[in-house]
Amino acid sequence: MKTSLLRLLIVPVLIISCSNNADLETLQEENLTTSEKTIFKRGEEEPNKDNTYYEEDLYIFYLENTIARQNITKEELLLKIEEGEEELIEELEALQKSIEANEKALKFFRIRPRVPSLPPPPLPCPKKITSCRLPLNRYNFILLNKDIKEFSVQIKTEEGEIISDNKELFPAENFEGLPAVQLNKKDFSGNVVLSITKFSPVHERMISYEINAIID
């Protein structure tokens, strides 16, 4: 009888103790700063050269592919104009101005001094191939220039459905504290689009661009 009574007394104490521990963990997480919460969610994985892209390299990748597509369009327009479709001349002139602006931006970022020990850039698409995709399978972070203050990257399906919206910046310890953002892929597999928006101190304005990518 005494043994049964003792068990009845112990069980509520254990339940209360477990409940208190859970409440304490919840309270501790709520009291974390935004930066600490990001690290808490990120777990043990940190940006490194094998799982990280540098954002300026992604912008170069975008510019190279855009210029390649524009040059193909330019050739098509020239051919049509030669065949007599002179109403396309104005479109060709506008396209040429856009090509020149993109080439100027590409030249700037190609010669821009790189911070030592940055992750390697993605492999460029083969010449005149505009359908290649940026591999994301093992890449979970995007590293930013230290001057970037506003940044967001959405992962979207080809149909435009948003898989995740990623904009919480944190200092990347392996890259001397440069700001980085984690890519939440939510176990998605297949073709995706990276939609990047940033405030560029170089251009003194917001810049948005999209890159076709793949998670396999």
GITADA-V258757 format. One line per field, one symbol per residue. burial: 1 if it has 9 or more other C-alpha atoms within 8 Angstrom, else 0. A space follows every 50 residues. Layout:
burial->???
This chain:
burial->00000000000000000000000000000001001011100100001110 11111111111111101111110100110110000001000100110010 01100100100000000110010010000000011100111111100100 11111110000111110011111010011111100000001111111111 0000010011111110
